[in-house]
Amino acid sequence: MAEVENGKDLISVLWSGADILRSKMDANEYKNYLLGIVFYKYLSDSFLIKVYDLICDARPQTLKEALDAYVEELKGEDAEELKKEMQDQYHYVIEPELTYTYFADAARNNSFNREQLQKAFNNIEQSDQIFADLFADIDLYSNRLGTGDQKQSDTVASLIKEIDKADLLNSDAEILGNAYEFLIGQFASETGKKAGEFYTPQAVSKILTKIAIAGQEDKTGLSVYDPCMGSGSLLLNAKKYSSAPGYIKYYGQEMNTSTYNLARMNMFLHGVDPNNQHLNNGDTLDGDWPTDEETDFNMVLMNPPYSANWSATAGFLQDERFSDYGVLAPKSKADYAFLLHGLYHLKSNGTMAIVLPHGVLFRGAAEGKIREKLLRSGNIYAVIGLPANLFYNTSIPTCIIVLKKHRDGRDVLFIDASKKFNKGKKQNEMTDEHINAVIDLYSQRKTVEKEAYLASFEDIEKNDFNLNIPRYVDNFEKEEEVDLSALLSDMKKTDDELEQVQGEFVSLLKELTSTDETTMSLLNDLIEKMGV
């Protein structure tokens, strides 16, 4: 297969694999099969390329060539040494008969059995802690794949053959990672409301990341944290804007196990070194994480579930994340609990950007007290209103709140970006032009009529610490005044023109004749009714 110049060919091949499963189950289920098997192909192909390099000190022309060289090498006395070196360097070893290349050949020869793939999954999961339970969501024995062993194996074989068309040998990590991101986005579109569990639209991700990384682009060993990481897409955005992407340390937590596994795969597919992946499967609010090693970060990025329920038990008032505020976020609205969790884990010179519903800007009671404390401490740096209907799981308008740990001022920049979008079929879309306009307003940090307002602490205090954006940015477009005399003149002119046209039309009617008396009678009635 020719070298993939861009990700389009790869994307179309991978997405066509979804067609095999689409009639059998919904997207929220078949995404696990497709993304899991793509990931296994990535592990297998990468392994064969690396093992060939160790044996021959070269890159193979084909994966079959690499597999043949591997099989031959295992016959020699250095076989165990080769396996040990691969395990030490890459954390896993795949036996020849469990490689994806072998499976694809078996599928083409109608000799594939899903037991082989299950064994391959098990071996990877047991090879190193970083792969533990990674394929747990892929049920190769599900009746959704067909009834009985043969039909289920045939469905999986069809998927393996289709995905084998993807040329990973000639695709670098960025192309493959982006193709994987595209697939995740497509699944988000198909699954609708369920997509909120694992996907933040790229436009929102770009704004959050550009804001949080500003001034830290050249930092080596940048640490980025997302305590509600979903599929990890938001975390991985940091790579695009850092001058030292290979040294970024990623910290993320996710409660949903399927989504957590998706994030782990996403990290590998983007070429992130296992030593820089620090991901945890857990409930962010109920169990603080991380609590040892590194606990505060240069960047905190968050798109938590909006107005979610949480326990809010009194014991949390002693929790270091919340204890400074004297009150807890309401049980039915965990928004400020997520915000305070993120702020707690932010370095003193870092930046945090979080997406939340507008209610957090103006709701009172406990939320009002937390908001006032944050404002008095100078923690809230900017508030950005986004367009409605950007997300797959909600059509409500949302806002980005930017926070800093310690700074001199207490002013807040308000940006109204609610009109910066193109209308899409399902969701509204923000283009790069819209995104750059928002970033420019954020960077300038000054008042721009109808778009941004830099509010002093006194402005905010006068508004009783209400941060509702229309209180600060007036984007009302005043309608042009109507010139009544010109309007009357136009109306008279229109009446005169109508009268003239009507007169000409009646004249034409009067010239019409007919030998039929009924027709002439109707014609005369029409002329009379027209008043001429």
HULINWO-V721770 format. One record per residue. N is the residue number from 1. RES is the residue in one small letter. SS is DSSP state (A for helix, B for strand, O for the rest). Layout:
BEGIN
n->N res->RES ss->SS
n->N res->RES ss->SS
END
This chain:
BEGIN
n->1 res->m ss->O
n->2 res->a ss->O
n->3 res->e ss->O
n->4 res->v ss->O
n->5 res->e ss->O
n->6 res->n ss->O
n->7 res->g ss->O
n->8 res->k ss->A
n->9 res->d ss->A
n->10 res->l ss->A
n->11 res->i ss->A
n->12 res->s ss->A
n->13 res->v ss->A
n->14 res->l ss->A
n->15 res->w ss->A
n->16 res->s ss->A
n->17 res->g ss->A
n->18 res->a ss->A
n->19 res->d ss->A
n->20 res->i ss->A
n->21 res->l ss->A
n->22 res->r ss->A
n->23 res->s ss->O
n->24 res->k ss->O
n->25 res->m ss->O
n->26 res->d ss->O
n->27 res->a ss->A
n->28 res->n ss->A
n->29 res->e ss->A
n->30 res->y ss->A
n->31 res->k ss->A
n->32 res->n ss->A
n->33 res->y ss->A
n->34 res->l ss->A
n->35 res->l ss->A
n->36 res->g ss->A
n->37 res->i ss->A
n->38 res->v ss->A
n->39 res->f ss->A
n->40 res->y ss->A
n->41 res->k ss->A
n->42 res->y ss->A
n->43 res->l ss->A
n->44 res->s ss->A
n->45 res->d ss->A
n->46 res->s ss->A
n->47 res->f ss->A
n->48 res->l ss->A
n->49 res->i ss->A
n->50 res->k ss->A
n->51 res->v ss->A
n->52 res->y ss->A
n->53 res->d ss->A
n->54 res->l ss->A
n->55 res->i ss->A
n->56 res->c ss->A
n->57 res->d ss->O
n->58 res->a ss->O
n->59 res->r ss->O
n->60 res->p ss->O
n->61 res->q ss->O
n->62 res->t ss->O
n->63 res->l ss->A
n->64 res->k ss->A
n->65 res->e ss->A
n->66 res->a ss->A
n->67 res->l ss->A
n->68 res->d ss->A
n->69 res->a ss->A
n->70 res->y ss->A
n->71 res->v ss->A
n->72 res->e ss->A
n->73 res->e ss->A
n->74 res->l ss->O
n->75 res->k ss->O
n->76 res->g ss->O
n->77 res->e ss->O
n->78 res->d ss->O
n->79 res->a ss->A
n->80 res->e ss->A
n->81 res->e ss->A
n->82 res->l ss->A
n->83 res->k ss->A
n->84 res->k ss->A
n->85 res->e ss->A
n->86 res->m ss->A
n->87 res->q ss->A
n->88 res->d ss->A
n->89 res->q ss->A
n->90 res->y ss->A
n->91 res->h ss->O
n->92 res->y ss->O
n->93 res->v ss->O
n->94 res->i ss->O
n->95 res->e ss->O
n->96 res->p ss->A
n->97 res->e ss->A
n->98 res->l ss->A
n->99 res->t ss->O
n->100 res->y ss->A
n->101 res->t ss->A
n->102 res->y ss->A
n->103 res->f ss->A
n->104 res->a ss->A
n->105 res->d ss->A
n->106 res->a ss->A
n->107 res->a ss->A
n->108 res->r ss->A
n->109 res->n ss->O
n->110 res->n ss->O
n->111 res->s ss->O
n->112 res->f ss->O
n->113 res->n ss->O
n->114 res->r ss->A
n->115 res->e ss->A
n->116 res->q ss->A
n->117 res->l ss->A
n->118 res->q ss->A
n->119 res->k ss->A
n->120 res->a ss->A
n->121 res->f ss->A
n->122 res->n ss->A
n->123 res->n ss->A
n->124 res->i ss->A
n->125 res->e ss->A
n->126 res->q ss->A
n->127 res->s ss->A
n->128 res->d ss->O
n->129 res->q ss->A
n->130 res->i ss->A
n->131 res->f ss->A
n->132 res->a ss->O
n->133 res->d ss->O
n->134 res->l ss->O
n->135 res->f ss->O
n->136 res->a ss->O
n->137 res->d ss->O
n->138 res->i ss->O
n->139 res->d ss->O
n->140 res->l ss->O
n->141 res->y ss->O
n->142 res->s ss->O
n->143 res->n ss->A
n->144 res->r ss->A
n->145 res->l ss->A
n->146 res->g ss->O
n->147 res->t ss->O
n->148 res->g ss->O
n->149 res->d ss->A
n->150 res->q ss->A
n->151 res->k ss->A
n->152 res->q ss->A
n->153 res->s ss->A
n->154 res->d ss->A
n->155 res->t ss->A
n->156 res->v ss->A
n->157 res->a ss->A
n->158 res->s ss->A
n->159 res->l ss->A
n->160 res->i ss->A
n->161 res->k ss->A
n->162 res->e ss->A
n->163 res->i ss->A
n->164 res->d ss->O
n->165 res->k ss->O
n->166 res->a ss->O
n->167 res->d ss->O
n->168 res->l ss->O
n->169 res->l ss->O
n->170 res->n ss->O
n->171 res->s ss->O
n->172 res->d ss->O
n->173 res->a ss->A
n->174 res->e ss->A
n->175 res->i ss->A
n->176 res->l ss->A
n->177 res->g ss->A
n->178 res->n ss->A
n->179 res->a ss->A
n->180 res->y ss->A
n->181 res->e ss->A
n->182 res->f ss->A
n->183 res->l ss->A
n->184 res->i ss->A
n->185 res->g ss->A
n->186 res->q ss->A
n->187 res->f ss->A
n->188 res->a ss->A
n->189 res->s ss->A
n->190 res->e ss->A
n->191 res->t ss->A
n->192 res->g ss->A
n->193 res->k ss->A
n->194 res->k ss->A
n->195 res->a ss->A
n->196 res->g ss->A
n->197 res->e ss->A
n->198 res->f ss->O
n->199 res->y ss->O
n->200 res->t ss->O
n->201 res->p ss->O
n->202 res->q ss->A
n->203 res->a ss->A
n->204 res->v ss->A
n->205 res->s ss->A
n->206 res->k ss->A
n->207 res->i ss->A
n->208 res->l ss->A
n->209 res->t ss->A
n->210 res->k ss->A
n->211 res->i ss->A
n->212 res->a ss->A
n->213 res->i ss->A
n->214 res->a ss->O
n->215 res->g ss->O
n->216 res->q ss->O
n->217 res->e ss->O
n->218 res->d ss->O
n->219 res->k ss->O
n->220 res->t ss->O
n->221 res->g ss->O
n->222 res->l ss->O
n->223 res->s ss->B
n->224 res->v ss->B
n->225 res->y ss->B
n->226 res->d ss->B
n->227 res->p ss->O
n->228 res->c ss->O
n->229 res->m ss->O
n->230 res->g ss->O
n->231 res->s ss->O
n->232 res->g ss->O
n->233 res->s ss->A
n->234 res->l ss->A
n->235 res->l ss->A
n->236 res->l ss->A
n->237 res->n ss->O
n->238 res->a ss->A
n->239 res->k ss->A
n->240 res->k ss->A
n->241 res->y ss->A
n->242 res->s ss->O
n->243 res->s ss->O
n->244 res->a ss->O
n->245 res->p ss->A
n->246 res->g ss->A
n->247 res->y ss->A
n->248 res->i ss->O
n->249 res->k ss->B
n->250 res->y ss->B
n->251 res->y ss->B
n->252 res->g ss->B
n->253 res->q ss->B
n->254 res->e ss->B
n->255 res->m ss->O
n->256 res->n ss->O
n->257 res->t ss->A
n->258 res->s ss->A
n->259 res->t ss->A
n->260 res->y ss->A
n->261 res->n ss->A
n->262 res->l ss->A
n->263 res->a ss->A
n->264 res->r ss->A
n->265 res->m ss->A
n->266 res->n ss->A
n->267 res->m ss->A
n->268 res->f ss->A
n->269 res->l ss->A
n->270 res->h ss->O
n->271 res->g ss->O
n->272 res->v ss->O
n->273 res->d ss->O
n->274 res->p ss->A
n->275 res->n ss->A
n->276 res->n ss->A
n->277 res->q ss->B
n->278 res->h ss->B
n->279 res->l ss->B
n->280 res->n ss->B
n->281 res->n ss->B
n->282 res->g ss->O
n->283 res->d ss->O
n->284 res->t ss->O
n->285 res->l ss->O
n->286 res->d ss->O
n->287 res->g ss->O
n->288 res->d ss->O
n->289 res->w ss->O
n->290 res->p ss->O
n->291 res->t ss->O
n->292 res->d ss->O
n->293 res->e ss->O
n->294 res->e ss->O
n->295 res->t ss->O
n->296 res->d ss->O
n->297 res->f ss->B
n->298 res->n ss->B
n->299 res->m ss->B
n->300 res->v ss->B
n->301 res->l ss->B
n->302 res->m ss->B
n->303 res->n ss->O
n->304 res->p ss->O
n->305 res->p ss->O
n->306 res->y ss->O
n->307 res->s ss->O
n->308 res->a ss->O
n->309 res->n ss->O
n->310 res->w ss->O
n->311 res->s ss->O
n->312 res->a ss->O
n->313 res->t ss->O
n->314 res->a ss->A
n->315 res->g ss->A
n->316 res->f ss->A
n->317 res->l ss->A
n->318 res->q ss->A
n->319 res->d ss->O
n->320 res->e ss->O
n->321 res->r ss->O
n->322 res->f ss->O
n->323 res->s ss->A
n->324 res->d ss->A
n->325 res->y ss->A
n->326 res->g ss->O
n->327 res->v ss->O
n->328 res->l ss->O
n->329 res->a ss->O
n->330 res->p ss->O
n->331 res->k ss->O
n->332 res->s ss->O
n->333 res->k ss->O
n->334 res->a ss->O
n->335 res->d ss->A
n->336 res->y ss->A
n->337 res->a ss->A
n->338 res->f ss->A
n->339 res->l ss->A
n->340 res->l ss->A
n->341 res->h ss->A
n->342 res->g ss->A
n->343 res->l ss->A
n->344 res->y ss->A
n->345 res->h ss->O
n->346 res->l ss->B
n->347 res->k ss->B
n->348 res->s ss->B
n->349 res->n ss->B
n->350 res->g ss->B
n->351 res->t ss->B
n->352 res->m ss->B
n->353 res->a ss->B
n->354 res->i ss->B
n->355 res->v ss->B
n->356 res->l ss->B
n->357 res->p ss->B
n->358 res->h ss->O
n->359 res->g ss->A
n->360 res->v ss->A
n->361 res->l ss->A
n->362 res->f ss->A
n->363 res->r ss->O
n->364 res->g ss->O
n->365 res->a ss->A
n->366 res->a ss->A
n->367 res->e ss->A
n->368 res->g ss->A
n->369 res->k ss->A
n->370 res->i ss->A
n->371 res->r ss->A
n->372 res->e ss->A
n->373 res->k ss->A
n->374 res->l ss->A
n->375 res->l ss->A
n->376 res->r ss->A
n->377 res->s ss->O
n->378 res->g ss->O
n->379 res->n ss->O
n->380 res->i ss->B
n->381 res->y ss->B
n->382 res->a ss->B
n->383 res->v ss->B
n->384 res->i ss->B
n->385 res->g ss->B
n->386 res->l ss->O
n->387 res->p ss->O
n->388 res->a ss->O
n->389 res->n ss->O
n->390 res->l ss->O
n->391 res->f ss->O
n->392 res->y ss->O
n->393 res->n ss->O
n->394 res->t ss->O
n->395 res->s ss->O
n->396 res->i ss->O
n->397 res->p ss->O
n->398 res->t ss->B
n->399 res->c ss->B
n->400 res->i ss->B
n->401 res->i ss->B
n->402 res->v ss->B
n->403 res->l ss->B
n->404 res->k ss->B
n->405 res->k ss->O
n->406 res->h ss->O
n->407 res->r ss->O
n->408 res->d ss->O
n->409 res->g ss->O
n->410 res->r ss->O
n->411 res->d ss->O
n->412 res->v ss->B
n->413 res->l ss->B
n->414 res->f ss->B
n->415 res->i ss->B
n->416 res->d ss->B
n->417 res->a ss->O
n->418 res->s ss->O
n->419 res->k ss->O
n->420 res->k ss->O
n->421 res->f ss->O
n->422 res->n ss->B
n->423 res->k ss->O
n->424 res->g ss->O
n->425 res->k ss->O
n->426 res->k ss->O
n->427 res->q ss->O
n->428 res->n ss->O
n->429 res->e ss->B
n->430 res->m ss->O
n->431 res->t ss->O
n->432 res->d ss->A
n->433 res->e ss->A
n->434 res->h ss->A
n->435 res->i ss->A
n->436 res->n ss->A
n->437 res->a ss->A
n->438 res->v ss->A
n->439 res->i ss->A
n->440 res->d ss->A
n->441 res->l ss->A
n->442 res->y ss->A
n->443 res->s ss->A
n->444 res->q ss->A
n->445 res->r ss->O
n->446 res->k ss->O
n->447 res->t ss->O
n->448 res->v ss->B
n->449 res->e ss->O
n->450 res->k ss->O
n->451 res->e ss->O
n->452 res->a ss->B
n->453 res->y ss->B
n->454 res->l ss->B
n->455 res->a ss->B
n->456 res->s ss->O
n->457 res->f ss->A
n->458 res->e ss->A
n->459 res->d ss->A
n->460 res->i ss->A
n->461 res->e ss->A
n->462 res->k ss->A
n->463 res->n ss->O
n->464 res->d ss->O
n->465 res->f ss->O
n->466 res->n ss->O
n->467 res->l ss->O
n->468 res->n ss->O
n->469 res->i ss->A
n->470 res->p ss->A
n->471 res->r ss->A
n->472 res->y ss->O
n->473 res->v ss->O
n->474 res->d ss->O
n->475 res->n ss->O
n->476 res->f ss->O
n->477 res->e ss->O
n->478 res->k ss->O
n->479 res->e ss->O
n->480 res->e ss->O
n->481 res->e ss->O
n->482 res->v ss->O
n->483 res->d ss->O
n->484 res->l ss->A
n->485 res->s ss->A
n->486 res->a ss->A
n->487 res->l ss->A
n->488 res->l ss->A
n->489 res->s ss->A
n->490 res->d ss->A
n->491 res->m ss->A
n->492 res->k ss->A
n->493 res->k ss->A
n->494 res->t ss->A
n->495 res->d ss->A
n->496 res->d ss->A
n->497 res->e ss->A
n->498 res->l ss->A
n->499 res->e ss->A
n->500 res->q ss->A
n->501 res->v ss->A
n->502 res->q ss->A
n->503 res->g ss->A
n->504 res->e ss->A
n->505 res->f ss->A
n->506 res->v ss->A
n->507 res->s ss->A
n->508 res->l ss->A
n->509 res->l ss->A
n->510 res->k ss->A
n->511 res->e ss->A
n->512 res->l ss->O
n->513 res->t ss->O
n->514 res->s ss->O
n->515 res->t ss->O
n->516 res->d ss->O
n->517 res->e ss->A
n->518 res->t ss->A
n->519 res->t ss->A
n->520 res->m ss->A
n->521 res->s ss->A
n->522 res->l ss->A
n->523 res->l ss->A
n->524 res->n ss->A
n->525 res->d ss->A
n->526 res->l ss->A
n->527 res->i ss->A
n->528 res->e ss->A
n->529 res->k ss->A
n->530 res->m ss->O
n->531 res->g ss->O
n->532 res->v ss->O
END
